[in-house]
Amino acid sequence: MSKKTYTVIYLPTIWECRVEIDHEEKTLEAIRLMVEFWTGYEYRLSANNGDYVKTFLQQLAREINYIQAEHNYNLKGVTDEFKNREGWCPMDGSYGIVILDTDDFEFEHDDYEIKEETTDDQSR
């Protein structure tokens, strides 16, 4: 068994998560099924030169972001969410994949830029 740890970084916010994957056949098959479950996987897989693990990690990090944004969960909450999430296997090690760590995902008020639009009052 060959376990590897990966850090996935979301560059716009420097958010990151760490995931451990056991590169055994059972785990790699689960990764393939999770990648191929989602519409448009062919494009994402092609963009990663056919690398299922890289494609999976990108999809997983994106899903973690969604879970955190929707529920404001910490690592335990995120891990628990995957126990029954459609299209995903549990991320607790039972399938050879463990989410080791994840940054908190927050929407900072000062990250939103405001632009005032002008209206054409002459059209009234």
C-alpha positions in Angstrom: 0.0 0.0 0.0 1.3 3.4 -0.9 -0.3 6.3 0.9 0.3 9.8 -0.4 -0.7 13.1 1.0 -1.8 16.0 -1.2 -2.4 19.6 -0.6 -5.0 21.3 -2.8 -4.8 25.1 -2.9 -7.6 27.4 -4.2 -5.5 30.2 -5.5 -7.9 33.2 -5.4 -8.3 32.9 -1.6 -5.2 30.8 -0.7 -7.7 28.3 0.9 -6.3 24.8 1.1 -7.1 21.3 2.2 -4.9 18.2 2.8 -6.1 14.8 1.7 -4.4 11.4 2.1 -5.0 8.7 -0.5 -4.1 5.1 -0.3 -3.1 4.1 -3.8 -4.5 0.6 -3.7 -6.8 -0.8 -6.4 -10.0 -0.5 -4.4 -9.4 3.2 -3.7 -8.4 4.1 -7.3 -11.5 2.4 -8.5 -13.6 4.5 -6.1 -11.8 7.6 -7.4 -12.6 6.7 -11.0 -16.3 6.2 -10.2 -16.5 9.5 -8.3 -14.8 11.4 -11.2 -17.1 9.8 -13.8 -20.3 10.3 -11.8 -20.3 14.0 -12.6 -21.4 15.5 -15.9 -18.5 17.0 -17.8 -15.9 14.8 -16.3 -14.4 14.1 -19.7 -13.3 17.7 -20.1 -11.9 17.9 -16.5 -10.1 14.6 -17.0 -8.6 15.8 -20.3 -7.5 19.1 -18.7 -5.5 17.0 -16.3 -4.0 14.7 -18.9 -6.1 11.7 -17.9 -5.0 11.9 -14.2 -8.0 10.6 -12.2 -6.4 11.4 -8.9 -5.7 15.1 -9.8 -9.2 15.4 -11.3 -10.7 13.9 -8.2 -8.8 16.1 -5.8 -9.9 19.2 -7.7 -13.6 18.1 -7.5 -13.2 17.1 -3.9 -11.8 20.5 -2.9 -14.5 22.2 -4.7 -17.2 20.1 -2.9 -15.5 20.8 0.4 -15.8 24.6 -0.4 -19.5 24.2 -1.1 -20.1 22.3 2.1 -18.2 24.9 4.1 -20.0 27.8 2.4 -23.4 26.3 2.8 -23.1 24.9 6.4 -20.1 26.6 7.9 -18.7 23.2 8.9 -15.3 22.4 10.4 -13.3 19.4 9.4 -15.5 16.9 11.4 -18.6 18.4 9.9 -17.2 18.2 6.4 -16.1 14.6 6.9 -19.5 13.6 8.3 -21.2 15.3 5.3 -19.5 12.9 2.9 -21.0 9.8 4.6 -24.3 10.2 2.7 -23.5 12.7 -0.1 -24.6 11.6 -3.5 -21.8 10.8 -5.9 -19.2 10.6 -3.1 -17.8 7.8 -0.9 -17.1 8.5 2.8 -13.9 10.4 3.3 -13.1 8.8 6.7 -10.6 6.3 5.5 -13.0 3.4 4.9 -12.4 3.8 1.1 -8.7 4.7 1.5 -9.3 8.5 1.4 -9.1 10.8 4.4 -9.6 14.5 4.5 -6.8 15.4 6.9 -7.2 19.1 7.2 -9.1 22.0 5.7 -8.9 25.7 6.1 -12.0 27.5 7.2 -13.7 29.0 4.2 -15.0 32.4 4.9 -16.5 35.2 2.9 -14.8 38.4 4.0 -17.0 41.5 3.7 -14.1 43.6 2.4 -13.4 41.1 -0.4 -16.5 42.3 -2.2 -16.0 45.2 -4.5 -18.9 47.7 -5.0 -19.5 49.5 -8.3 -22.3 52.0 -8.5 -24.1 52.0 -11.8 -25.5 55.1 -13.4 -28.9 55.2 -14.9 -30.0 57.2 -17.9 -32.6 59.6 -16.4 -33.3 61.1 -19.9 -35.2 58.0 -21.1 -38.0 58.8 -18.6 
